[in-house]
Amino acid sequence: MNPSLISWTFNCIEANNKTIDPPINLRETISSIKELPPLPGIATRIMNLAADPLADSKKLAAIIELDPLLTTQVIRWASSSLYGYKGKITSVQDAISRVLGYQFVFDLVLGLAALSPLKAPVEGIIGTRAFWTHALASTHLMQSLNELLPTENKIETQTVFLVGLMHNIGLPLLGDQFINEFKILSNLAEANPSLSLYKLEKFALGVDHGELGSWLLRTWNMPAPVIDVVYHHHNPHYKGDNYQLNLLTYLNDSLLAHIGIGDAHEKSSVELQAIKQLHLQPSACNKALQKLQDELEGIKSMVEICTQTK
């Protein structure tokens, strides 16, 4: 562990419950940053397409094909074993119309394009491979959980997908902007697998990935519900706007922790309370989690596509 963290820990022990600032407080550093990585032009075009009443798979494919890497990723995605398509996919439009569907590709490519400027390390407990594993598992599990909600409480599919994909975006942002602090946090998480990453961030950095992620998404003018949940998703008691979507995200993360995806979560009593508040049944949540486990091999192959850089 970093010597400053060791010293800080002993100071806390000796402080008799007095408040001591975190050993590395990013708030001052963050406030001095003048520019965040801009939302890439491809992602902006895709978001603008959402407002086009004549949007279709042809227009979406035309945008994607402006980027050779995105084009390759979408075609490889549609050809993956998870979808079981037996034919040959040779174009983005084939991938959209024959296999993946318009909305799925729209959301997926928006996420891929948005994350492309964040150059965080791939490996490690909070690296981009772990990020994408959690993100894609979340898009699957959150969609399943959303389908189980009472009709009047169901949330728009596109919003659920974007939240599942982006709610931990603060971690690759940390790796992109603060690589030394990212490495310290990664080492702390590796050394303390039973502790919540969220608490370790507060302990060591003074900020958490929810704060960092919401800061970035505001800059990018992402939808308000997505920003809201990115900021609050570790708080199951949040009662502000979009609280049900936030609670769904919290439950998703708690369930994923049972199968070793993501970090340690809160006590099972909090999880059961979240299930009750969402008007779900524990048995139905367990079935959704089992369904996800059956899809994990396919998801892992898709993660390799998302972390492909060439």
N, C-alpha and C positions, 0 to 999 in steps of 0.2 A: 504494500500500500504506500501511496505517496507520504513522505515524512510529515508534510503539513497536515494531512488528514489524521495521522497518528497523534500528533501534538494536539490538534483540535479536539479529538476524542477524549484525551486525558483531561484537557481543560474543562470539557463538559462534565466529566465525572466529578471534578473538584469544585464545580461551580455551585453546587447545592441548589439546583433548579433555577439558577439565574439564566436569563436569555443571553446566548452567545451567538454572534453572527456565524453563518456557514463559512467553512474554510475557503471556498472559492465562490464568491457571490457574483453571478453573471449580470445582475441588474444594471450596474453602472456601465459595464462593457456593452450590454445590449443597447442602452440609451445613446451610446456614442456611435453606433453603426448608422450610417447615412442611407445605405441602400441594401435591400434584400435582393436575392436572386429574382429577376422578373419572371412572370408567368410566360413561358415560351409562346412564340407566335402560333404554333400549331394548336396549343391548348386554348388560346384565345379564340381562334377560328372555330374550334369545336364548341366552345361555350356560346359563341354568337349563333351557331347553327341551331341551338336550342330555341332561339326566338324566331326562327324561320318557319312560317306555316307550311312551306313547300319542301321542307327537309325530307330527304329520303336516303336510302342506302347508297345511291349513286353519288350524291353530294358528299356524304360522309366518307365514302371510299376515296373520292377525289382529294379530300383534305389529307387523309391518312397517307396516300401515295406520294405526297410531297416530301415525306420522310422515309427514306429507305429502311431504317431500323424499325420504325413502327410498322411498316408494311410487312417486313419479315416476321415480326413478333405476332401480328394478328394471324397471318397465314399459318405459322407454326402452332399457334394456340388452337385454331380451328382443326388442325390435323392431329392434335394430341389425343391420346387414348381415352381421356376423360369423356369425350363426346362421341367416340365410337363411330365417326363418319367413315364409311368404307370407300367413298369416291376420292378423287384427287382434287385438292384445292389449289388453284393456280393464281387466284386474284383476291384482293380484299373484298370485292363485291361478292364473290363466291362464298367467302368466309362469312359475310354478313347474312346473305340471303339463304344459304343452304344449311348453315350450322349454328352460328352464334346469335343471330338476331340483331336488329338495329340498336335497341336500347343497351344491350349488354356491351356491344362493341363501342358505342358512344361513351359509356361510363368508363370502360376499361382503358380506352385510348386517352381519355381526358386525364385519368390517373397516371398513366405511363408518361404522358407528355409533361404533366405538371411536375412530376418527380424527377424528370431527366436532368435538370440543372443542379440537383443536390448530390454532390459527390462525396458521400459518406463511405466508410469502409464496408466492404461486402460481408466479410466474415465477423464472427463474434456474436455474443449474446444479444447485442443491440445493433448489429450490422444490418445491411440492407436485405440480406437473404432472410434473416429472422424477421425483419420488418414485412417483407412480402409474404412470407409464410403466414404471419398473423393477419395481414390485410386480406389475403385471398380466403383464408379460412373464415374470417369475419364476414366477408361478402356472402359466402355460402350459408353460414349459420344464422346470420341476422335475417337473411331472406326467409329462411325456414321458420324462424321464431316469429317474424312479422306475419306470416301466413296463419299462424296459430292464434294471433290476437283476435279479440272480438271484432266483428265487422266495423263497428263505429270507431274503433281505436287503430285500425290499420293505417300504416304510414306509406306515403308515396314511395314506390319501388326505387325510383332513381335516387331519392334522398337517402334511403336506407343503404343503397349500394355505395354512394359517395362517402357516407359516414363510415361504413365498414372499411372502405379502402383508405381513408385519409385520417382517421382519428388519432393515429400515432405519428403523423407526419413531422411532429416536433423532434423525433429522434434522428431522422436523416438530416433535418435542418441543423441540429446540434453537431452532427458529424461533419457537415459542410462548413459551418461558420466557426466552430469552436473545437477543433480536432483534439487538442490536449485535454480539454474537459471531457470530451467524448470518451477518450481512452481511459481517463480516471474512472468515469462512471461505469464503463464496460468492465474494468478490473474489479470494481466494487461489486457489481452484479454477479460476476463470475465467482467471487469469493463468498458471496452471501446469497445463494440461490433460494433460500427460504424467505427472504425479505422482499417486500414489495419494491419494485423499481421506482415507483412514484415516491415512496418514502426515502429511498436512497438519494434520489435527485434533490429533494428538499434538504436532506441532510448535507449533501456535499456541494450543491451548486446554488441553492437558494431559489431556484425556479424549477418548474417541471415541464415535461414535454407538451402538456396540454396548453400551458401558457405560450410556449414557443410556437407551437403549431397554429394556434389561433391568431397570433401576431402575424405569421406569414400569410394565412388565408385571408385576413382582412386586407393585406396589401394586394392580394390577388383578386379581391372583390368576389370571393366565393359566396354561395348562398348563405344567408344568415343562420338557418338551422344547422348547417354543417359547422360553421364557426362556433356556434353556441355549444354544440356537443363536443367538439374537439377540446374546448376549454374545460368543460365540466365532467367529462366522462368517467373520472375516478371518484365522483361524488354521487352515491346513490340517493342522497337526501336532497338533491337539488330540486327546487320546485318552480323554477322560472319558466320562461318560454321553452317549448320543445322538451319538457321534462320527461315525457314518455319515451321519446326517441333517445334521450340521454340514458334513461333507465334500461332500455333495450340494449344499448351499447354496453353499459355496465354489466348486465347479465351475460351478454355474449362473451365478454372478457373473462368473467368469472367461470363460465362453463369451459372455455378453452383452456384455462389453467388446469382443469382436471385431466387433460390429455397432454400436458406438457407444452402447450403453446402459449407464449406470453409469460408474464412474470407471476409471482405469488400474489394471491388475491385475499380478500377479506374472509372473515369467518363464514361458515356455511349458513348461519342464521341470517346474515345480511343477504345472501343469495336467495334464500327461501322467501325472505320478505320482498325482494324484488320480483320474484315469480308471482307472489300473491298480488302485489300491487298492479302487475300487468294482466291479471286475470288469466294466468296460465296454470297448467298442471305440471308438477315436477316430472311425472312419467312422460308427458309429451315433450318436455325439454330434453329429457334423457334420450328419447327416440331421435330427436333432431340432432343431438350430439353424436349418436351412434351412426346416423346417416352420414354426417360429416366425416367421421373416422373411416367409413367405407370409401370415401372419395379422396382420402389424403394422398395416396400415391399419385393420383392424377394432378392434385393441387401442387405437389412438390415438383412435378415435371413442368408445371406452368410457372412456378417460382423461378426455375432455371431460365425460362424464356424472359421473364421480367428482369432478371439480373444480367442478361446478356448485354454486352457493351459493344460487340462488333457484329 
